């Protein structure tokens, strides 16, 4: 009776909160975000010194394309979240399917961005045209390369998911890749209004 009473008084164990993925990926993400923070600060400083010129050339950017790319990356992140959730509930069919859909959203982003670049380069615009275009091309291309790396990571995750590697027993690799993809998404959510919208 005493043992039963004591057991009843002990609160049930609560699951310990942990950082999703591996610690190494978070150091990498922080380093990448620091690099972008320096880029963003440099852009803001240059813009403050020549607001009129930045406002003028900012109007030549395709905001609809930028908004579409924002939608694509946010949607891609949503699919990646669903893949991680599927792993935690051992839904082996849903994991690779959602990773693939996230990958396709990333591919859509690249296609839209290539059309944007083609329009600018076709008009004779380059990084040497003026300070605004130097920042626009370098910032967006730096991000463009991160999207490509994110898609490479998603491809590896998709291959592994098809083999049944991820599940409630171990989803660390999937969570690490998802964390990187969310960083790419977050950086664009900052970059888009900063370069395309804010005046």
N, C-alpha and C positions, 0 to 999 in steps of 0.2 A: 504493500500500500504506500509506504514511504517512498519507495523507488519510483512508483508511478506518479506520485505527487511531484517529486523533484523533476522528473522528465517533463511533466506538463508545464513547469515553471520556466524551463529553458527555452528561450526564443528560438524559432527555426533559423537556420543559417541563411543569411542573405547572400546572393551571388556577388562576388567581389567585382567592382568596376575595373576595367582595364582599357588601356589604349588599344584600339583596333590595329591589327597588323604588327609588323616588326618595328622595333625602336629605330633601327638603321634608316628605314624609309622616312621616318619623321625628321631625323637630322637632315636628310637629303632635301625634304620638302621645305624645311626652315631655311636652308641655304639658298634654295631656288627662290623662295619668297623674298629673301633679303636682296638678292640680285634684282628682282623686279621692283622692289621698293626703292632702290637706288635709281633705277630707270624712271620710275614714276616721279620721284622727287626732282630729277634733272629736267624732266618734261615740264613740271609745274614751275620750276625756277625760270626756264627759258620762256615759257608762256607769259609769266608775270612781267618779263622784260619787254615783251612785244605782243601785247594782247590783241591789238587791231589786226596784225598780220595773221596770227593764229586763228582768230575768229573768221577772217576772210577765207582762208584756205580750208578751214574746217568744214565750211559749207559745200566744198566740192566732194566731200566723202558721201558715200551711199549709206545713209542711216538705216534704210530698210534692210540692206544686206547685213549690216552690223546687228540689227535687231533679230533678223532671222538666225544668224549665227549664235546669238545669245540663247534663243529658243532651242536650237539644236544641241548646244552643250548642256543646258539645264536638263533637257529631255534625256540626253545620253547619261548624265549623272543619275537620273531617276532610274533608268534601266539597270545601271551598275548597282545601285542600292538594292533593287529587287533581286539581283543575282546573289548578293551577300545574304539577304534574307532567306532566299531559297536554299542556300548552303546550310544555314543554321537549322532549317527544318527538314534537311535531307531530301529536297526535291531535285533530284539529279537531272531531270529533263529541263527544268526551268533555269538552271544555272547557266549552261552554255547559250541557251536561247536569249536570255537577257544580256549577256556579255556581247553577243553578236549584234543585238539591236543598239547597244551603246556604241559599239564599233562603227556601225553604219551612220549613226548621228555624227560621230567624229569625221567620217568620210564626207558627209554632207557639208560640214564646216569647211573642210579643206577645199572642196569644189567651189563653194561660194567665195572663199578668199582668193582662189586662183583667178576667178572672173574679175574680182575687184582689182587685183594686181595687174591683170592683162589690160584693163581699161586705163589704169594710170600709166603704165609703161607705154601703152599704145599712144597715149597723148604726149609722150616725150617727158614724162615726169620721172625723176629719179631721186636718190638720196641727196644729190648735190643741187637740186632745184632750189630749195630754201630750207630753213631750220625746221619748219613745221613738217614738211614731207620727209626730212631726215628722221625725225622722231616717229612719224606715222609708220614709215616703212620698217625701220629698225625694231620698233616696239612690237608691231604686229607680226613681223617675220620671226622674231625671237619666240613669240607665243606660238606661232605656226609650227615651229620646230618642236615645241613641247607637246603640241597636239599629236604630231607624228610619233613622238616617243611614247605618248600615252596609248596610241593605237597599237604600237608594237607590243606594249605590255598587255593590252587587252587580247591581242592575238595569242600570246603565250598562255594567258589565263584561260582562254577559250579551249585551246588544245588540252590543257591540263584538266579542265572541267569535263571535257568529253571522255577523258580517261577515268572519271569518277574520283579524282584526287581530293576534291573539296567536299566537306560535309560538316555536320555538327562536331565531329571528332577533331577536325582541323580545317580552319578557314583562314589561317594567318596569311598565307600567300595571296589569297583572293582579297582580303581586307587591305593588304599593303598596296596592291595594284589599284584598288578602289580609292584609297586615300590619295594616291598620286593623281588619278583622274579627276577627283573632286578639286584638287589644287589647281589643275589646269582650268577647270570651270570657274572657280573663284577668281582667278587672275583675269579671266576675260570679263567677268561681271564688273571688275574694277576698271579694266582697260577700256571697255566700250563707252561708258559714260564720260570717262576722262578725256578720251581722244575724239570721240564722235559727237558728243552731246553738250557737255558743259561749256558754257560761254562766259 
